[in-house]
Amino acid sequence: MTTVKTEVLIIGAGPSGAVAAGILRQNHERQVMILERATFPRFSIGESLLPQSMAYIEEAGMLKAVVEHGFQHKNGAQFAWRDKFLAFDFRKKFSAGWGTTYQVDRASFDQILVNEALRQGADVQFEQEVLGIEYNAQSKTNTVRVRDLTSQAEYTVEADFVLDASGFARVLPHLLDLEVPSNFPVRQAIFTHVNDNISPALFDRNKILITVHPDFMDVWFWLIPFSNGRCSLGVVAERDFLAQYAGTPAEQLATLVSQTPSLATLLQNADYPIPVQTITGYSANVKSLVGDGYALLGNAGEFLDPVFSSGITIAMKSASLAANCINKHYAGEAVNWTVDFEETLRFGVDTFRIYVEAWYQGDFQAIIFNERDYNNDIQMMISSILAGYAWDKSNPLVAKAKQRLTALKALCVD
Ligand SMILES: Cc1cc2nc3c(=O)[nH]c(=O)nc-3n(C[C@H](O)[C@H](O)[C@H](O)COP(=O)(O)OP(=O)(O)OC[C@H]3O[C@@H](n4cnc5c(N)ncnc54)[C@H](O)[C@@H]3O)c2cc1C
């Protein structure tokens, strides 16, 4: 069997894989190979970025290409429930850093990132499926078994480091028995793209719109405008809840939209040009994000929930942390992967988790839809979290997120 050698092997060319490759190729000239099972461009869900992710795109040297593409500008998030409405402007936030970002069709966005990784000298191979991995403790190398999907030939890649960026395929968690169940119930998303035909006066296209079902606080819709007159539309609910609704996913989506007057009004002239899709049981976790010669990036590690659009930000943060650990290693510096990668990453993921839990308990909605005009500082702190700054410990709503959210909710509902 043929054997190829590289310093770093990345499994998957989505945002976490491409950004890791970009950072590794910046100044340090690491040898990087990406193996991607699919051909690009390919559809992916996850289309609303958070401003925090721009820092990692910039770190990977990919900012110019992303900015110049002409994606839909994004500067905030809007929340609607019954007759209540609140907009957060990410430029008015507690944390320092980017206050704007983009809403992207992922086929184009992921293609741009992978083109940038190629431009920077990463060796990217498509239609290559990773099948197995073995670690040799003596030589401190991984031997990865791969199948070329065009010829069906198998070969091996020897690498000092393997970064698993395989998304929901979760290649290493499956191969190395790392899976642990998520604490979240099984939820399902039903989604599509629509030609929305919404009057500009009725909708700020620079913001994602999250609409809560009028009767069920844990059932919510996303409406993510693109720059081409389309929107991504989706609904999220527990799988068992959706099972009560008869019909195809398209019919279920239509019924739920029709039960939600503000959204139904916005979408009254929409047409549905592409098939409706579903994804179920996406929340996932692992025993550990690092092991001998490998680390798990993005969805291959832990995936929480789509509600705060945190997926790509977490994926890129994990890519940045792992690539910097590897760069330190080759620079001869000591690396503590548990502290510098796993614990650092998990801090922000755990912050988002607290907000996701507060969302499904209805506490977050109780805070933002309350009648009282809570103070501007608090709005800026919430805005920071919604903009992805979940690692900023100087934000009181990050540092002691749970206690302060509980206190805030008590203030809002008394
Ligand atoms: C319903 C829903 C809505 C979402 N909305 C948002 C949102 O608005 N904003 C946001 O930031 N996030 C969102 N997310 C999350 C977001 O989609 C992911 O977090 C993000 O795509 C993760 O990127 P990644 O690089 O980890 O993986 P991916 O983007 O999934 O890339 C993984 C790549 O690995 C490849 N691969 C898989 N198996 C193999 C193999 N064996 N060998 C080689 N290659 C392989 C795949 O083909 C794929 O190209 C949403 C998620 C869901 C479920």
PDBQT file of the ligand as one rigid body, heavy atoms in Angstrom, charges set to zero:
ROOT
HETATM    1  C1  LIG A 501     -29.917  23.040  11.771  1.00  0.00    +0.000 C 
HETATM    2  C2  LIG A 501     -28.570  23.664  11.928  1.00  0.00    +0.000 A 
HETATM    3  C3  LIG A 501     -28.415  25.031  11.708  1.00  0.00    +0.000 A 
HETATM    4  C4  LIG A 501     -27.154  25.627  11.888  1.00  0.00    +0.000 A 
HETATM    5  N1  LIG A 501     -27.034  26.985  11.735  1.00  0.00    +0.000 NA
HETATM    6  C5  LIG A 501     -25.833  27.572  11.979  1.00  0.00    +0.000 A 
HETATM    7  C6  LIG A 501     -25.662  28.980  11.814  1.00  0.00    +0.000 A 
HETATM    8  O1  LIG A 501     -26.576  29.709  11.440  1.00  0.00    +0.000 OA
HETATM    9  N2  LIG A 501     -24.438  29.503  12.087  1.00  0.00    +0.000 N 
HETATM   10  C7  LIG A 501     -23.385  28.724  12.497  1.00  0.00    +0.000 A 
HETATM   11  O2  LIG A 501     -22.294  29.250  12.771  1.00  0.00    +0.000 OA
HETATM   12  N3  LIG A 501     -23.521  27.389  12.614  1.00  0.00    +0.000 NA
HETATM   13  C8  LIG A 501     -24.699  26.793  12.349  1.00  0.00    +0.000 A 
HETATM   14  N4  LIG A 501     -24.812  25.441  12.451  1.00  0.00    +0.000 N 
HETATM   15  C9  LIG A 501     -23.615  24.650  12.757  1.00  0.00    +0.000 C 
HETATM   16  C10 LIG A 501     -22.644  24.595  11.570  1.00  0.00    +0.000 C 
HETATM   17  O3  LIG A 501     -23.283  24.042  10.458  1.00  0.00    +0.000 OA
HETATM   18  C11 LIG A 501     -21.445  23.748  11.936  1.00  0.00    +0.000 C 
HETATM   19  O4  LIG A 501     -21.033  24.045  13.246  1.00  0.00    +0.000 OA
HETATM   20  C12 LIG A 501     -20.261  23.953  11.002  1.00  0.00    +0.000 C 
HETATM   21  O5  LIG A 501     -20.586  23.595   9.690  1.00  0.00    +0.000 OA
HETATM   22  C13 LIG A 501     -19.100  23.113  11.509  1.00  0.00    +0.000 C 
HETATM   23  O6  LIG A 501     -18.018  23.177  10.612  1.00  0.00    +0.000 OA
HETATM   24  P1  LIG A 501     -16.983  21.980  10.577  1.00  0.00    +0.000 P 
HETATM   25  O7  LIG A 501     -15.813  22.494   9.821  1.00  0.00    +0.000 OA
HETATM   26  O8  LIG A 501     -16.763  21.442  11.931  1.00  0.00    +0.000 OA
HETATM   27  O9  LIG A 501     -17.721  20.803   9.772  1.00  0.00    +0.000 OA
HETATM   28  P2  LIG A 501     -18.410  20.743   8.332  1.00  0.00    +0.000 P 
HETATM   29  O10 LIG A 501     -18.687  22.085   7.825  1.00  0.00    +0.000 OA
HETATM   30  O11 LIG A 501     -19.554  19.803   8.470  1.00  0.00    +0.000 OA
HETATM   31  O12 LIG A 501     -17.303  20.076   7.407  1.00  0.00    +0.000 OA
HETATM   32  C14 LIG A 501     -16.919  18.728   7.577  1.00  0.00    +0.000 C 
HETATM   33  C15 LIG A 501     -16.330  18.192   6.276  1.00  0.00    +0.000 C 
HETATM   34  O13 LIG A 501     -15.741  16.908   6.530  1.00  0.00    +0.000 OA
HETATM   35  C16 LIG A 501     -15.985  16.068   5.419  1.00  0.00    +0.000 C 
HETATM   36  N5  LIG A 501     -15.879  14.640   5.836  1.00  0.00    +0.000 N 
HETATM   37  C17 LIG A 501     -16.795  13.933   6.543  1.00  0.00    +0.000 A 
HETATM   38  N6  LIG A 501     -16.369  12.675   6.721  1.00  0.00    +0.000 NA
HETATM   39  C18 LIG A 501     -15.169  12.557   6.119  1.00  0.00    +0.000 A 
HETATM   40  C19 LIG A 501     -14.240  11.491   5.940  1.00  0.00    +0.000 A 
HETATM   41  N7  LIG A 501     -14.456  10.248   6.445  1.00  0.00    +0.000 N 
HETATM   42  N8  LIG A 501     -13.093  11.719   5.258  1.00  0.00    +0.000 NA
HETATM   43  C20 LIG A 501     -12.849  12.959   4.729  1.00  0.00    +0.000 A 
HETATM   44  N9  LIG A 501     -13.712  14.011   4.852  1.00  0.00    +0.000 NA
HETATM   45  C21 LIG A 501     -14.855  13.820   5.545  1.00  0.00    +0.000 A 
HETATM   46  C22 LIG A 501     -17.393  16.464   4.985  1.00  0.00    +0.000 C 
HETATM   47  O14 LIG A 501     -17.647  16.107   3.632  1.00  0.00    +0.000 OA
HETATM   48  C23 LIG A 501     -17.382  17.984   5.210  1.00  0.00    +0.000 C 
HETATM   49  O15 LIG A 501     -17.028  18.702   4.027  1.00  0.00    +0.000 OA
HETATM   50  C24 LIG A 501     -26.049  24.826  12.271  1.00  0.00    +0.000 A 
HETATM   51  C25 LIG A 501     -26.214  23.455  12.476  1.00  0.00    +0.000 A 
HETATM   52  C26 LIG A 501     -27.451  22.876  12.311  1.00  0.00    +0.000 A 
HETATM   53  C27 LIG A 501     -27.607  21.401  12.553  1.00  0.00    +0.000 C 
ENDROOT
TORSDOF 0
